[in-house]
C-alpha cells in the first residue's frame, strides 16, 4: 500500500541478540551493498551509493548472554536491522550471514506490531503478533506481559470503534444511488 511504500506505517520489531545490548539506543550508520561479499556493509557517508540507516531500540530483558530488544526503523534498508545490530556488537541470534548462527537456522527477528491508518475511515489501526517457540521461549514471561498490556488497551479501542459504528448505523443499508438494499 501507499503507507508502506511512503514509510507512513509504523512497524516495530522484536529481536534476540547475542551479547548484551545497550539499554536504549539510536543507531545511525551508512550502508551499502557489497556485491562481491554478497552482503550489506557499513560504510562512510561519502561513499558512492551509501544510504543512511537509522534504527531506534531498547533492551527489554537480558538472560544467559542474550538480549531481547524492541526496535523501530526510521529508515528501511536491506538487512538494516541485521547489519546495525552486528555493528553495535549484538548480532541477531541465529544469523549466519551477520552473526554466529548456522546456515538454515531461524533468525530471531520478528515484526510484531504494525500501525496504519485505515484508507477510508482514517482510523488508526494497530495489529500485534508475538513470537513463540525456539529461542523465544526463554522470554515467554516478557512476551506474555506484552500480550497482556496490548489486550488491556484493546477494549478502549473497541469501544471507540463501536461508537463510530453506532453513529453510522443508519447508513449501512443504503446503496450509492440513495436506494435501499431491502
Buried (B, 14 or more C-beta within 10 A) or exposed (E): EEBEEEEEBBBBBBBBBBBEBBEEBEBEBBBBBEEEEEBBBBBEEEEEEBBEBBBBBBBBBBEEEBBBBBBBBBEEBEBBBBBBBBBBEBBBBBBEBBBBBEEEBBBBBBEBBBBBBEEEEEEEEBEBEBBEEEBBEBBEEBBEEBBEEBEEEEEEEEEEEEEEEEEEEEEEEEEEEEEEEE
